[in-house]
Amino acid sequence: MKLRLDKLTNGAILILIIIASLIFLKSILVPFVLAVIAWLIVVEVRTAIGGLLNSKQNKIPIWFQNIMASIAIFAFIFIEVKVLGVSIQNLSESMVKYDDNLLLIEDQINKFFNIDLTPHLNKMVGDFNFTTLLKNVLSSITGLFGNTFTIVLYMIFLLFEEAAFGKKIEQIYPDKVEYNNAMQMITRIGKTVSGYLTLKTLVSLLTGGLSYVVLLIMGVEAPFFWASIIIYLNFIPTIGSLIATLFPAFFTIIQFADFSAGLIVLFAVGTIQVIVGNIIEPRIMGNTLNISGLVVLLALSFWGAIWGVWGMILSVPITVLMIIIFAEFDSTRAVAIILSENGIVDTKKKEDC
């Protein structure tokens, strides 16, 4: 009994140490995890490029494929950041008028419901200024890209280390069966996470692209900015798509001081989210992740509390990684089963010969 209690105590202490380390080392770990994801995406793009250009007679060297994949990805990111920067600048310059629009909206509510909200709003929000709030939001979004150089640097070194990675694993696991099992687990992690991110990116781009068309037709200011926000928020499970729908709708109401325009945007963007999220995405992705819906919500809350917005975005890939790793060991297999959706975890280990 005492031995079991000691194990539980040691386990609890270890968990607390890990959580404290995750919080304390956030500035180092978040860019590194993002670099690992960027590396996995580069490998995915590299594989696609190799499949298109390689032939039986001529094979393009891996280092050249890495360069081509990196150029393609960072060219896309560069264009995205440039266009997004212009959208943010234009939005910042026209924010002064939105405080007046808020007063117009308040008057409309007062007249429609025959009430006077002004004293209550003044009491609730005090010196609230929408312009200041929006500037802070834009500043926060810009700050998310502040570690780009660090992420790129980490990713480059990961690409350099990739060639020697297999040899290091071979030294760690001299036994051939253990080596094969370790490599299978690493390969499965890479394929599952990169596959999820690739498909999620395509689905998010589809959602953002269709939403951009809606916002452009409606005449909403900075449609590219809002479409980009929709794309990024779609990586946050469950609540991301809801927030992504509400943001442009609320902004439309404030821009035009008209509730009907906001409701149209809410309905149109919401319909896109429902169709893509509930019909197209499940058919494309299937049940490849095998994560319980409750676990997704808990992971979202946990990683969001520790790492903020990036934690929310990374919550699903990290949980997938945990399930795969925990399933490999008898002592943690029960945890993997609890985290999974259907209780079935496949280690795909080879039988000892």
C-alpha positions as MATLAB code, in Angstrom:
seq = 'MKLRLDKLTNGAILILIIIASLIFLKSILVPFVLAVIAWLIVVEVRTAIGGLLNSKQNKIPIWFQNIMASIAIFAFIFIEVKVLGVSIQNLSESMVKYDDNLLLIEDQINKFFNIDLTPHLNKMVGDFNFTTLLKNVLSSITGLFGNTFTIVLYMIFLLFEEAAFGKKIEQIYPDKVEYNNAMQMITRIGKTVSGYLTLKTLVSLLTGGLSYVVLLIMGVEAPFFWASIIIYLNFIPTIGSLIATLFPAFFTIIQFADFSAGLIVLFAVGTIQVIVGNIIEPRIMGNTLNISGLVVLLALSFWGAIWGVWGMILSVPITVLMIIIFAEFDSTRAVAIILSENGIVDTKKKEDC';
ca = [
       0.000    0.000    0.000;
       2.785    2.408    0.972;
       4.691    1.541   -2.217;
       1.627    2.312   -4.338;
       1.103    5.610   -2.493;
       4.747    6.528   -3.094;
       4.319    5.821   -6.814;
       1.228    8.049   -6.985;
       3.024   10.818   -5.094;
       6.078   10.603   -7.349;
       3.820   10.583  -10.411;
       1.949   13.683   -9.224;
       5.221   15.492   -8.493;
       6.553   14.549  -11.942;
       3.396   15.878  -13.640;
       3.666   19.170  -11.723;
       7.335   19.498  -12.713;
       6.452   18.871  -16.379;
       3.626   21.447  -16.324;
       5.860   24.024  -14.601;
       8.600   23.366  -17.176;
       6.130   23.786  -20.063;
       5.054   27.161  -18.671;
       8.543   28.381  -17.739;
      10.113   27.277  -21.064;
       7.222   28.504  -23.222;
       9.374   31.001  -25.150;
      11.722   28.167  -26.189;
       9.328   25.246  -26.594;
       6.591   26.935  -28.664;
       8.952   28.070  -31.480;
      10.629   24.639  -31.427;
       7.315   22.755  -31.690;
       6.266   25.072  -34.526;
       9.632   24.408  -36.194;
       9.037   20.647  -35.930;
       5.623   21.112  -37.565;
       7.176   23.304  -40.280;
       9.791   20.587  -40.822;
       7.063   17.921  -41.167;
       5.255   20.109  -43.713;
       8.512   20.604  -45.645;
       8.983   16.820  -45.686;
       5.395   16.409  -46.960;
       5.916   19.001  -49.721;
       9.326   17.498  -50.500;
       7.754   14.066  -50.927;
       5.151   15.512  -53.307;
       7.832   17.329  -55.333;
       9.976   14.197  -55.435;
       7.022   12.144  -56.658;
       6.426   14.589  -59.498;
      10.018   15.149  -60.617;
      11.877   11.946  -59.746;
      12.213    9.219  -62.358;
      13.783    5.764  -62.437;
      16.815    7.137  -64.264;
      17.238   10.449  -62.439;
      16.541   11.149  -58.782;
      16.691   14.668  -57.381;
      18.950   14.877  -54.285;
      17.170   15.262  -50.951;
      19.016   18.499  -50.178;
      17.735   20.048  -53.434;
      14.186   18.854  -52.695;
      14.479   20.477  -49.244;
      15.503   23.777  -50.838;
      12.643   23.652  -53.358;
      10.079   22.760  -50.682;
      11.363   25.479  -48.324;
      11.306   28.109  -51.087;
       7.729   27.170  -52.037;
       6.502   27.330  -48.427;
       8.313   30.530  -47.467;
       7.320   32.246  -50.719;
       3.693   31.556  -49.784;
       4.284   32.825  -46.221;
       6.093   35.950  -47.512;
       3.224   36.838  -49.856;
       0.682   36.114  -47.103;
       2.486   38.349  -44.584;
       2.937   41.172  -47.120;
      -0.724   41.218  -48.175;
      -1.845   40.785  -44.568;
       0.378   43.699  -43.532;
      -1.269   45.960  -46.118;
      -4.732   44.876  -44.927;
      -3.845   45.571  -41.284;
      -2.407   48.976  -42.205;
      -5.552   49.949  -44.122;
      -7.730   48.720  -41.271;
      -5.711   50.681  -38.698;
      -6.029   53.910  -40.693;
      -9.824   53.696  -40.898;
     -10.540   52.692  -37.289;
     -11.289   56.221  -36.059;
     -14.818   56.224  -37.489;
     -15.840   52.989  -35.763;
     -16.306   54.631  -32.350;
     -18.988   56.871  -33.898;
     -20.622   53.830  -35.486;
     -20.854   52.192  -32.067;
     -22.867   55.188  -30.856;
     -25.184   54.823  -33.863;
     -25.655   51.118  -33.088;
     -26.445   51.986  -29.474;
     -29.104   54.481  -30.637;
     -30.643   51.835  -32.917;
     -30.893   49.379  -30.005;
     -32.411   52.056  -27.760;
     -35.068   52.931  -30.344;
     -35.888   49.332  -31.277;
     -36.342   48.109  -27.700;
     -37.532   51.484  -26.371;
     -34.882   51.493  -23.664;
     -31.877   53.596  -22.745;
     -28.720   51.483  -22.655;
     -26.323   54.407  -22.293;
     -26.130   54.543  -18.455;
     -25.802   50.757  -18.225;
     -23.134   50.589  -20.941;
     -21.182   53.430  -19.363;
     -21.295   51.620  -16.036;
     -20.224   48.298  -17.585;
     -17.460   49.407  -19.916;
     -16.425   52.781  -18.490;
     -13.976   54.395  -20.873;
     -14.165   51.557  -23.396;
     -12.747   52.534  -26.756;
     -13.281   50.191  -29.688;
     -10.422   51.708  -31.663;
      -7.979   50.961  -28.849;
      -9.359   47.431  -28.490;
      -9.003   46.684  -32.203;
      -5.473   48.091  -32.214;
      -4.568   45.794  -29.331;
      -6.047   42.810  -31.183;
      -4.083   43.677  -34.322;
      -0.936   44.090  -32.236;
      -1.474   40.656  -30.672;
      -1.952   39.041  -34.083;
       1.225   40.684  -35.370;
       3.047   39.433  -32.271;
       2.162   35.838  -33.146;
       4.591   36.093  -36.067;
       7.364   37.601  -33.930;
       9.310   34.344  -33.588;
       9.465   33.621  -37.321;
      13.264   33.894  -37.510;
      13.737   31.521  -34.556;
      11.295   29.003  -36.059;
      13.056   29.103  -39.439;
      16.450   28.652  -37.755;
      15.226   25.623  -35.790;
      13.685   24.134  -38.923;
      16.909   24.502  -40.935;
      18.875   22.661  -38.254;
      16.199   19.937  -38.149;
      16.673   19.451  -41.889;
      20.434   19.177  -41.355;
      19.942   16.688  -38.501;
      17.494   14.581  -40.505;
      20.200   12.658  -42.363;
      21.876   11.474  -39.151;
      18.644   10.837  -37.254;
      18.292    7.207  -38.343;
      21.881    6.432  -37.322;
      21.320    7.941  -33.863;
      18.207    5.805  -33.340;
      20.208    2.768  -34.455;
      22.824    3.509  -31.782;
      20.117    3.935  -29.132;
      18.422    0.644  -30.117;
      21.117   -1.871  -31.173;
      18.503   -4.644  -31.258;
      17.016   -4.801  -34.768;
      13.434   -5.429  -33.596;
      13.538   -2.523  -31.121;
      15.080   -0.296  -33.792;
      12.342   -1.197  -36.292;
       9.631   -0.562  -33.682;
      11.126    2.836  -32.814;
      11.399    3.850  -36.474;
       7.826    2.684  -37.139;
       6.559    4.800  -34.242;
       8.490    7.883  -35.418;
       7.301    7.382  -39.000;
       3.699    6.978  -37.834;
       3.912   10.161  -35.747;
       5.322   12.079  -38.704;
       2.736   10.787  -41.177;
      -0.230   11.264  -38.835;
       0.673   14.786  -37.711;
       1.818   16.021  -41.140;
      -1.214   14.392  -42.789;
      -3.556   16.089  -40.321;
      -1.871   19.477  -40.766;
      -1.862   19.195  -44.568;
      -5.552   18.276  -44.774;
      -6.498   20.829  -42.104;
      -4.603   23.509  -44.030;
      -6.434   22.650  -47.272;
      -9.816   22.641  -45.508;
      -9.035   25.954  -43.767;
      -7.904   27.520  -47.051;
     -11.177   26.401  -48.663;
     -13.186   27.911  -45.791;
     -11.150   31.119  -45.849;
     -11.343   31.417  -49.642;
     -15.135   31.057  -49.732;
     -15.494   33.458  -46.790;
     -13.258   35.971  -48.601;
     -15.651   35.933  -51.571;
     -18.628   36.555  -49.259;
     -16.882   39.431  -47.457;
     -15.734   40.942  -50.769;
     -19.274   40.862  -52.165;
     -20.632   42.429  -48.970;
     -18.046   45.223  -49.159;
     -16.513   44.425  -45.770;
     -13.271   46.312  -45.195;
     -10.011   44.306  -45.290;
     -11.612   41.019  -46.459;
      -8.207   39.354  -46.819;
      -7.432   40.086  -43.175;
     -10.699   38.563  -41.954;
     -10.344   35.580  -44.294;
      -6.849   35.007  -42.878;
      -8.232   35.181  -39.334;
     -10.840   32.570  -40.327;
      -8.095   30.308  -41.730;
      -5.950   30.547  -38.584;
      -8.855   30.145  -36.154;
     -10.034   27.013  -37.975;
      -6.919   25.271  -36.637;
      -8.366   25.713  -33.130;
     -10.735   22.767  -32.609;
     -14.396   23.220  -31.657;
     -14.461   26.915  -30.676;
     -12.206   28.177  -33.477;
     -14.828   28.000  -36.225;
     -17.415   29.687  -33.967;
     -15.112   32.614  -33.172;
     -14.068   32.789  -36.834;
     -17.732   33.240  -37.789;
     -18.531   35.854  -35.140;
     -15.513   38.138  -35.694;
     -16.287   39.285  -39.276;
     -20.030   39.443  -38.491;
     -19.497   41.781  -35.525;
     -17.059   43.887  -37.517;
     -19.566   44.182  -40.382;
     -22.198   45.510  -37.959;
     -19.718   48.075  -36.634;
     -18.445   49.054  -40.102;
     -21.893   49.690  -41.588;
     -23.735   50.449  -38.323;
     -26.308   48.012  -39.697;
     -27.447   44.777  -38.054;
     -28.887   43.313  -41.268;
     -25.483   43.364  -43.014;
     -23.898   41.626  -40.021;
     -26.613   38.957  -39.968;
     -26.081   38.258  -43.682;
     -22.336   37.794  -43.100;
     -23.054   35.659  -40.024;
     -25.422   33.414  -41.985;
     -23.198   33.151  -45.091;
     -19.902   32.514  -43.280;
     -21.675   30.249  -40.767;
     -23.152   28.183  -43.608;
     -19.691   27.797  -45.143;
     -18.310   26.673  -41.766;
     -21.103   24.110  -41.310;
     -20.795   22.645  -44.821;
     -16.993   22.498  -44.827;
     -16.610   21.510  -41.161;
     -19.414   18.951  -40.905;
     -19.607   17.505  -44.422;
     -16.410   18.051  -46.435;
     -13.794   17.812  -43.646;
     -15.036   14.492  -42.150;
     -15.105   12.901  -45.611;
     -11.547   14.043  -46.348;
      -9.988   13.312  -42.951;
     -12.138   10.388  -41.836;
     -11.313    9.052  -38.361;
      -7.545    9.086  -38.808;
      -6.866   10.954  -35.545;
      -8.908    8.687  -33.234;
      -9.246   11.308  -30.460;
     -12.190   11.530  -28.074;
     -14.251   14.716  -28.447;
     -14.072   15.308  -24.693;
     -10.291   14.898  -24.802;
     -10.111   17.493  -27.605;
     -11.952   20.011  -25.403;
      -9.778   19.233  -22.379;
      -6.589   19.429  -24.470;
      -7.781   22.730  -25.933;
      -8.302   24.167  -22.438;
      -5.069   22.742  -21.012;
      -2.699   23.772  -23.796;
      -4.511   27.084  -24.225;
      -3.936   27.869  -20.541;
      -0.238   26.978  -20.826;
       0.732   28.317  -24.268;
      -2.109   30.676  -25.196;
      -3.345   30.812  -28.801;
      -0.494   28.646  -30.095;
      -1.359   26.069  -27.444;
      -4.927   25.920  -28.750;
      -3.705   25.476  -32.326;
      -1.191   22.792  -31.333;
      -3.509   20.935  -28.922;
      -4.673   18.316  -31.451;
      -1.223   17.472  -32.942;
       0.266   17.204  -29.435;
      -2.572   14.920  -28.287;
      -2.127   12.705  -31.364;
       1.583   12.456  -30.580;
       0.817   11.515  -26.963;
      -1.622    8.759  -27.994;
       0.876    7.192  -30.412;
       3.756    7.302  -27.899;
       1.686    6.106  -24.927;
       0.333    3.192  -26.994;
       3.870    1.883  -27.515;
       4.510    1.116  -23.839;
       2.574   -1.288  -21.632;
       2.789    1.048  -18.624;
       1.083    3.941  -20.472;
      -1.110    2.025  -22.933;
      -4.161    2.527  -20.676;
      -3.705    6.313  -20.967;
      -3.648    6.044  -24.777;
      -6.886    4.029  -24.701;
      -8.586    6.672  -22.517;
      -7.457    9.484  -24.839;
      -8.629    7.644  -27.982;
     -12.134    7.901  -29.422;
     -12.997    4.222  -29.818;
     -10.632    2.671  -27.266;
      -8.620    0.942  -29.992;
      -4.941    1.865  -30.301;
      -2.693    0.135  -32.800;
       1.008   -0.004  -31.977;
       1.819   -1.876  -35.187;
       4.751   -3.575  -33.533;
       6.421   -6.386  -35.337;
       6.498   -9.741  -33.646;
       9.875  -10.844  -32.361;
      11.492  -13.347  -34.656;
];
